[in-house]
Amino acid sequence: MNKKEARVRRARKTRIRIALQHVPAGRLALAPDCGFSQTSRPTSRRKLVAMVEGARIVRRELEGA
């Protein structure tokens, strides 16, 4: 993982945590940003992977709390 990928993953976790201040975890659904039609497939895939990994990290944190 390079520095940019690490920054994207941290940003995803932060956004998820902010959303959880307003929506119960059981009702929160994550969706990718629009604009993938104009984004390369490798970049789109990395963004989706970061979103899923961020969700997994936050879910583990919530389950451990």
All heavy atoms as an XYZ file, in Angstrom:
512
protein
N       0.847     -1.168      0.000
C       0.000      0.000      0.000
C       0.896      1.237      0.000
O       1.791      1.362      0.807
C      -0.903     -0.028      1.241
C      -1.671      1.224      1.451
S      -2.840      1.289      2.837
C      -2.410     -0.024      3.901
N       0.612      2.143     -0.934
C       1.407      3.362     -0.974
C       0.764      4.453     -0.113
O      -0.300      4.261      0.472
C       1.620      3.822     -2.419
C       0.321      4.178     -3.115
O      -0.598      4.722     -2.510
N       0.249      3.868     -4.397
N       1.409      5.605     -0.028
C       0.929      6.681      0.850
C      -0.445      7.191      0.438
O      -1.287      7.487      1.265
C       1.925      7.833      0.860
C       3.205      7.523      1.584
C       4.133      8.706      1.570
C       5.438      8.353      2.255
N       6.363      9.499      2.267
N      -0.678      7.286     -0.874
C      -1.969      7.784     -1.350
C      -3.081      6.808     -0.978
O      -4.152      7.222     -0.528
C      -1.939      7.998     -2.860
C      -3.212      8.600     -3.393
C      -3.122      8.896     -4.871
C      -4.416      9.514     -5.364
N      -4.363      9.829     -6.780
N      -2.852      5.507     -1.164
C      -3.861      4.514     -0.808
C      -4.152      4.553      0.689
O      -5.304      4.446      1.109
C      -3.412      3.118     -1.234
C      -3.423      2.928     -2.735
C      -2.761      1.622     -3.167
O      -2.032      1.020     -2.353
O      -2.959      1.230     -4.316
N      -3.129      4.716      1.505
C      -3.323      4.795      2.953
C      -4.154      6.029      3.307
O      -5.042      5.966      4.161
C      -1.980      4.837      3.668
N      -3.900      7.139      2.630
C      -4.660      8.363      2.876
C      -6.127      8.184      2.496
O      -7.028      8.604      3.222
C      -4.049      9.529      2.100
C      -4.631     10.880      2.477
C      -3.991     12.025      1.709
N      -4.531     12.042      0.361
C      -3.816     11.944     -0.748
N      -2.512     11.820     -0.684
N      -4.374     11.983     -1.930
N      -6.382      7.515      1.377
C      -7.761      7.268      0.934
C      -8.478      6.385      1.949
O      -9.625      6.646      2.310
C      -7.780      6.627     -0.471
C      -9.166      6.106     -0.823
C      -7.306      7.619     -1.520
N      -7.816      5.355      2.458
C      -8.443      4.461      3.439
C      -8.765      5.203      4.730
O      -9.827      5.014      5.314
C      -7.549      3.263      3.702
C      -7.511      2.336      2.506
C      -6.768      1.066      2.766
N      -6.827      0.256      1.566
C      -5.792     -0.299      0.997
N      -4.604     -0.176      1.527
N      -5.920     -1.003     -0.098
N      -7.859      6.060      5.175
C      -8.126      6.853      6.386
C      -9.309      7.784      6.165
O     -10.162      7.947      7.038
C      -6.894      7.666      6.788
C      -5.843      6.862      7.530
C      -4.802      7.765      8.165
N      -4.172      8.691      7.220
C      -3.111      8.393      6.471
N      -2.547      7.206      6.558
N      -2.591      9.277      5.646
N      -9.383      8.385      4.979
C     -10.491      9.287      4.666
C     -11.812      8.527      4.670
O     -12.820      9.019      5.181
C     -10.267      9.956      3.312
N     -11.818      7.321      4.132
C     -13.049      6.511      4.125
C     -13.491      6.207      5.547
O     -14.660      6.328      5.881
C     -12.842      5.207      3.363
C     -12.553      5.370      1.912
C     -13.794      5.716      1.148
N     -13.435      5.836     -0.254
C     -14.144      6.471     -1.141
N     -15.263      7.025     -0.793
N     -13.759      6.547     -2.374
N     -12.548      5.797      6.394
C     -12.896      5.497      7.792
C     -13.462      6.731      8.469
O     -14.440      6.652      9.207
C     -11.680      4.979      8.559
C     -11.219      3.603      8.153
C     -10.141      3.086      9.071
C      -8.937      3.967      9.105
N      -7.811      3.428      9.863
N     -12.851      7.879      8.212
C     -13.315      9.125      8.822
C     -14.727      9.452      8.370
O     -15.583      9.817      9.178
C     -12.359     10.283      8.472
O     -11.058      9.954      8.950
C     -12.822     11.586      9.062
N     -15.001      9.303      7.081
C     -16.345      9.586      6.563
C     -17.379      8.641      7.166
O     -18.495      9.057      7.475
C     -16.360      9.471      5.046
C     -15.613     10.582      4.364
C     -15.635     10.411      2.874
N     -14.858     11.442      2.228
C     -14.569     11.441      0.951
N     -14.989     10.472      0.175
N     -13.859     12.409      0.434
N     -17.015      7.387      7.326
C     -17.935      6.422      7.924
C     -18.225      6.812      9.366
O     -19.388      6.804      9.806
C     -17.367      4.993      7.823
C     -17.286      4.554      6.358
C     -18.222      4.016      8.638
C     -16.469      3.300      6.132
N     -17.197      7.170     10.097
C     -17.394      7.568     11.509
C     -18.263      8.814     11.620
O     -19.106      8.911     12.512
C     -16.043      7.786     12.174
C     -15.309      6.494     12.426
C     -14.031      6.738     13.210
N     -13.288      5.514     13.349
C     -12.099      5.293     12.798
N     -11.507      6.222     12.080
N     -11.488      4.143     12.979
N     -18.081      9.765     10.725
C     -18.912     10.970     10.728
C     -20.374     10.592     10.448
O     -21.285     11.080     11.116
C     -18.395     12.000      9.713
C     -17.056     12.581     10.187
C     -19.415     13.112      9.484
C     -16.338     13.408      9.145
N     -20.590      9.735      9.473
C     -21.956      9.302      9.154
C     -22.601      8.602     10.347
O     -23.799      8.777     10.609
C     -21.941      8.384      7.937
N     -21.809      7.830     11.095
C     -22.345      7.104     12.245
C     -22.773      8.037     13.373
O     -23.502      7.617     14.271
C     -21.329      6.083     12.751
C     -21.150      4.861     11.859
C     -19.961      4.035     12.323
C     -22.417      4.034     11.825
N     -22.359      9.283     13.335
C     -22.824     10.258     14.325
C     -24.265     10.673     14.047
O     -24.940     11.218     14.908
C     -21.925     11.499     14.317
C     -20.526     11.229     14.790
C     -19.627     12.449     14.648
O     -20.059     13.535     14.262
N     -18.355     12.259     14.946
N     -24.744     10.384     12.822
C     -26.065     10.830     12.405
C     -27.027      9.687     12.075
O     -28.238      9.907     12.041
C     -25.942     11.738     11.177
C     -25.026     12.898     11.405
N     -25.401     14.030     12.094
C     -23.727     13.087     11.070
C     -24.388     14.867     12.154
N     -23.353     14.333     11.538
N     -26.469      8.506     11.807
C     -27.277      7.363     11.395
C     -26.852      6.142     12.207
O     -25.655      5.885     12.335
C     -27.059      7.066      9.877
C     -27.866      5.879      9.422
C     -27.379      8.287      9.042
N     -27.813      5.374     12.737
C     -27.437      4.153     13.446
C     -26.696      3.185     12.506
O     -27.001      3.107     11.309
C     -28.774      3.553     13.881
C     -29.763      4.667     13.793
C     -29.259      5.601     12.745
N     -25.744      2.467     13.051
C     -24.913      1.566     12.236
C     -25.757      0.577     11.434
O     -25.439      0.281     10.284
C     -23.927      0.817     13.129
N     -26.836      0.096     12.017
C     -27.684     -0.880     11.315
C     -28.431     -0.307     10.127
O     -28.947     -1.047      9.298
N     -28.479      1.000     10.037
C     -29.199      1.648      8.933
C     -28.269      2.320      7.929
O     -28.720      2.841      6.915
C     -30.181      2.669      9.473
C     -31.274      2.025     10.318
C     -32.412      2.952     10.629
N     -32.872      3.743      9.521
C     -33.853      3.392      8.677
N     -34.456      2.236      8.829
N     -34.227      4.205      7.705
N     -26.983      2.310      8.200
C     -26.023      2.985      7.328
C     -25.671      2.090      6.148
O     -25.288      0.938      6.317
C     -24.747      3.344      8.107
C     -23.676      4.086      7.321
C     -24.188      5.448      6.858
C     -22.425      4.248      8.164
N     -25.809      2.631      4.954
C     -25.428      1.920      3.729
C     -24.380      2.763      3.005
O     -24.559      3.966      2.829
C     -26.638      1.697      2.833
N     -23.302      2.139      2.626
C     -22.240      2.843      1.912
C     -22.428      2.666      0.416
O     -22.825      1.606     -0.048
C     -20.876      2.298      2.325
C     -20.558      2.337      3.809
C     -19.183      1.752      4.060
C     -20.649      3.750      4.342
N     -22.135      3.715     -0.320
C     -22.228      3.671     -1.780
C     -21.049      4.456     -2.348
O     -20.628      5.454     -1.751
C     -23.550      4.264     -2.249
N     -20.531      4.025     -3.468
C     -19.402      4.746     -4.063
C     -19.846      6.094     -4.618
O     -21.021      6.306     -4.925
C     -18.953      3.812     -5.188
C     -20.173      3.047     -5.538
C     -20.941      2.886     -4.251
N     -18.895      6.999     -4.715
C     -19.176      8.293     -5.348
C     -19.517      8.055     -6.814
O     -19.021      7.117     -7.437
C     -17.949      9.202     -5.278
C     -17.554      9.549     -3.862
O     -18.438      9.515     -2.984
O     -16.374      9.837     -3.634
N     -20.344      8.909     -7.355
C     -20.629      8.783     -8.779
C     -19.410      9.254     -9.561
O     -18.465      9.793     -9.008
C     -21.863      9.589     -9.153
S     -21.673     11.341     -8.844
N     -19.422      9.066    -10.844
C     -18.311      9.502    -11.668
C     -17.397      8.381    -12.118
O     -16.391      8.622    -12.770
N     -17.744      7.146    -11.788
C     -16.893      6.035    -12.196
C     -16.874      5.855    -13.712
O     -15.936      5.292    -14.252
C     -17.326      4.722    -11.547
C     -16.872      4.584    -10.111
C     -17.541      3.758     -9.239
C     -15.770      5.265     -9.631
C     -17.127      3.610     -7.929
C     -15.351      5.133     -8.314
C     -16.026      4.305     -7.472
N     -17.889      6.340    -14.407
C     -17.893      6.172    -15.862
C     -16.742      6.943    -16.507
O     -16.327      6.607    -17.615
C     -19.221      6.631    -16.452
O     -19.387      8.025    -16.245
N     -16.234      7.958    -15.820
C     -15.147      8.743    -16.368
C     -13.831      8.483    -15.640
O     -12.881      9.243    -15.754
C     -15.503     10.225    -16.285
C     -16.734     10.546    -17.095
C     -17.171     11.990    -16.941
O     -16.462     12.816    -16.390
N     -18.348     12.292    -17.440
N     -13.798      7.395    -14.878
C     -12.614      7.018    -14.115
C     -12.105      5.685    -14.633
O     -12.905      4.810    -14.972
C     -12.974      6.889    -12.614
O     -13.563      8.116    -12.183
C     -11.764      6.598    -11.771
N     -10.803      5.513    -14.673
C     -10.258      4.253    -15.176
C     -10.695      3.097    -14.282
O     -10.967      3.280    -13.086
C      -8.728      4.311    -15.232
O      -8.192      4.298    -13.919
N     -10.782      1.927    -14.846
C     -11.193      0.750    -14.072
C     -10.268      0.470    -12.893
O     -10.744      0.197    -11.799
C     -11.304     -0.476    -14.978
C     -12.524     -0.423    -15.832
C     -12.692     -1.699    -16.625
N     -13.842     -1.542    -17.503
C     -14.527     -2.534    -17.981
N     -14.181     -3.762    -17.694
N     -15.561     -2.317    -18.762
N      -8.949      0.522    -13.079
C      -8.075      0.279    -11.924
C      -8.302      1.286    -10.795
O      -8.329      0.919     -9.622
C      -6.659      0.398    -12.504
C      -6.817      0.096    -13.962
C      -8.166      0.648    -14.326
N      -8.510      2.552    -11.144
C      -8.757      3.571    -10.124
C     -10.096      3.341     -9.441
O     -10.208      3.426     -8.214
C      -8.702      4.982    -10.742
O      -7.409      5.183    -11.307
C      -8.984      6.054     -9.712
N     -11.114      3.020    -10.229
C     -12.433      2.730     -9.659
C     -12.358      1.538     -8.712
O     -12.943      1.570     -7.625
C     -13.441      2.436    -10.776
O     -13.628      3.568    -11.589
N     -11.626      0.520     -9.111
C     -11.491     -0.669     -8.261
C     -10.796     -0.315     -6.943
O     -11.229     -0.742     -5.880
C     -10.718     -1.762     -8.987
C     -10.515     -3.004     -8.159
C     -10.038     -4.175     -8.985
N      -9.596     -5.276     -8.193
C     -10.338     -6.031     -7.413
N     -11.621     -5.784     -7.296
N      -9.835     -7.035     -6.729
N      -9.734      0.484     -7.015
C      -9.041      0.873     -5.785
C      -9.961      1.652     -4.852
O      -9.931      1.470     -3.642
C      -7.784      1.695     -6.120
C      -6.643      0.838     -6.653
C      -5.342      1.613     -6.697
N      -5.403      2.803     -7.535
C      -5.138      2.827     -8.844
N      -4.797      1.720     -9.464
N      -5.203      3.961     -9.512
N     -10.794      2.513     -5.423
C     -11.733      3.277     -4.599
C     -12.749      2.347     -3.932
O     -13.076      2.523     -2.760
C     -12.461      4.321     -5.441
C     -11.585      5.479     -5.845
C     -12.386      6.504     -6.629
C     -11.556      7.729     -6.931
N     -12.368      8.786     -7.563
N     -13.243      1.374     -4.674
C     -14.201      0.430     -4.099
C     -13.551     -0.427     -3.016
O     -14.144     -0.676     -1.969
C     -14.792     -0.457     -5.195
C     -15.741      0.247     -6.160
C     -16.066     -0.668     -7.340
C     -17.011      0.683     -5.451
N     -12.329     -0.869     -3.268
C     -11.601     -1.661     -2.275
C     -11.386     -0.834     -1.002
O     -11.581     -1.326      0.109
C     -10.259     -2.171     -2.853
C      -9.351     -2.710     -1.763
C     -10.515     -3.238     -3.909
N     -11.028      0.434     -1.153
C     -10.819      1.303      0.012
C     -12.116      1.460      0.797
O     -12.104      1.443      2.035
C     -10.294      2.662     -0.431
N     -13.239      1.591      0.089
C     -14.526      1.737      0.763
C     -14.860      0.482      1.575
O     -15.248      0.566      2.737
C     -15.635      2.001     -0.252
C     -17.005      2.209      0.381
S     -18.311      2.537     -0.818
C     -18.397      0.967     -1.665
N     -14.669     -0.675      0.967
C     -14.963     -1.935      1.650
C     -14.028     -2.139      2.839
O     -14.461     -2.515      3.930
C     -14.876     -3.122      0.665
C     -14.951     -4.453      1.387
C     -15.983     -3.018     -0.374
N     -12.749     -1.874      2.658
C     -11.793     -2.041      3.757
C     -12.095     -1.075      4.897
O     -12.017     -1.438      6.065
C     -10.363     -1.874      3.253
C      -9.918     -3.039      2.392
C      -8.500     -2.870      1.885
O      -7.861     -1.849      2.186
O      -8.043     -3.779      1.184
N     -12.451      0.168      4.559
C     -12.824      1.128      5.591
C     -14.029      0.653      6.380
O     -14.066      0.732      7.609
N     -15.017      0.116      5.678
C     -16.215     -0.406      6.347
C     -15.859     -1.574      7.261
O     -16.372     -1.671      8.382
C     -17.242     -0.837      5.309
N     -14.998     -2.458      6.798
C     -14.598     -3.610      7.625
C     -13.882     -3.163      8.892
O     -14.114     -3.696      9.978
C     -13.696     -4.550      6.828
C     -14.440     -5.359      5.803
C     -13.508     -6.254      5.032
N     -14.262     -7.050      4.077
C     -13.761     -7.545      2.970
N     -12.487     -7.341      2.666
N     -14.517     -8.246      2.149
N     -13.005     -2.184      8.754
C     -12.257     -1.690      9.917
C     -13.213     -1.082     10.937
O     -13.153     -1.395     12.131
C     -11.191     -0.670      9.478
C     -10.082     -1.377      8.689
C     -10.612      0.075     10.683
C      -9.159     -0.437      7.939
N     -14.104     -0.232     10.477
C     -15.042      0.418     11.399
C     -15.974     -0.621     12.008
O     -16.292     -0.570     13.205
C     -15.827      1.543     10.683
C     -16.916      2.104     11.577
C     -14.866      2.652     10.252
N     -16.429     -1.593     11.221
C     -17.302     -2.644     11.762
C     -16.604     -3.414     12.875
O     -17.184     -3.687     13.932
C     -17.722     -3.607     10.645
C     -18.708     -4.671     11.121
C     -19.160     -5.590      9.998
N     -19.929     -4.830      9.026
C     -19.665     -4.818      7.718
N     -18.660     -5.507      7.223
N     -20.420     -4.112      6.906
N     -15.326     -3.760     12.662
C     -14.562     -4.470     13.709
C     -14.446     -3.608     14.968
O     -14.577     -4.110     16.082
C     -13.176     -4.860     13.204
C     -13.176     -6.092     12.321
C     -11.754     -6.601     12.108
N     -10.889     -5.636     11.469
C     -10.627     -5.582     10.163
N     -11.157     -6.462      9.352
N      -9.812     -4.675      9.681
N     -14.210     -2.308     14.774
C     -14.113     -1.409     15.919
C     -15.433     -1.358     16.682
O     -15.450     -1.367     17.903
C     -13.738      0.001     15.449
C     -12.315      0.088     14.943
C     -12.008      1.444     14.308
O     -12.922      2.293     14.208
O     -10.852      1.638     13.899
N     -16.551     -1.295     15.962
C     -17.861     -1.238     16.613
C     -18.188     -2.540     17.350
O     -18.779     -2.521     18.423
C     -18.951     -0.942     15.585
C     -18.953      0.467     14.984
C     -19.961      0.557     13.862
C     -19.239      1.496     16.061
N     -17.824     -3.661     16.746
C     -18.093     -4.955     17.377
C     -17.246     -5.145     18.620
O     -17.670     -5.790     19.559
C     -17.852     -6.086     16.382
C     -18.896     -6.132     15.289
C     -18.559     -7.119     14.168
O     -17.411     -7.643     14.142
O     -19.422     -7.350     13.324
N     -16.063     -4.531     18.624
C     -15.176     -4.650     19.786
C     -15.549     -3.690     20.904
O     -15.131     -3.850     22.038
N     -16.354     -2.706     20.566
C     -16.732     -1.684     21.577
C     -17.789     -2.191     22.525
O     -18.455     -3.133     22.370
C     -17.229     -0.434     20.874
